[in-house]
Amino acid sequence: MRRNNVARFTSLRSQKGAFAIELGFVLIGLCAIYLFATDLSHKLLVRAKLDRSSFALVNVIKERSRYFDADIAGRTNLQLSQQDLTDLTAVASRMLDSSVENVALQIESYVIGESVVTHRSPKFSSLGCRTDSLSNYQSLVPIEKGLSYPIYRVTLCEEHHSWFEAFSSGEDADMRLTSSSIMPGR
C-alpha cells in the first residue's frame, strides 16, 4: 500500500507544469470570450444609435407639408434638395455626437411619376456604404382617394473597428454598420 502511494506521489511530481499550461489555455479562452462579448455589445449599441437617429431624421423629412412648405395635393416641394442634406447632416452630427465631416448620411425621396432623388454626404461615399434603390419600395407608397404620397428614406452609416477580429486574426478589421428608415410623407 505504501508503495502505491509513493508511485502516485511520484506521478504528481512529474506533472509539475501541467497546471500552468492548462491555466494559460483557459485564460486565453476567457479573454477571447470577453473580447467577443464586448465587441458584439459595442456593435449593438452603435447600431441602436444609428437606428434611433435615422428614424428621427426621416420623421423630420416626412413632415414636409408642415416644415418645408410642401403641398402633396399640388405636388410641389416634395423632392429633397442638397440644402435638405446639409441641414440634416448638421442635425445628425449633433445626434451622433460627431463633427459634420464625419457624418455618413444619404437621403432619398420617391414620388410616383418622378425619379428617385438621392443626395449623399461625402463621408457616405468615401466609406463605400451601399443601399438598394428606393424604387424597390414602390409598394409602400400610400394612395388615398387617388392622391399618392411620397416616401422618404434616411440612411446613416458608421465605420466600426472590430476588437475581436483584431485579436483573433491579428489584422485590423473595419466594418460598416448601416441603418435605414423609410416613411411616407404627409
Buried (B, 14 or more C-beta within 10 A) or exposed (E): EEEEEEEEEEEEEEEEEEEEEEEEEEEEEEEEEEBBEEBEEBBEEBBEBBBBBBBBBBEBBBBBBEEBEBEBEEBEBBBBBEEBBEBBBEBBBEBBEBEBEEBBBBBBBBBEEEEBBBBBBEBBEEBEBEBEEBEEBEEBBEEEEEEBBBBBBBBBBBBBEBBBBBBBEEEEBEEBBBBBBBBBBE
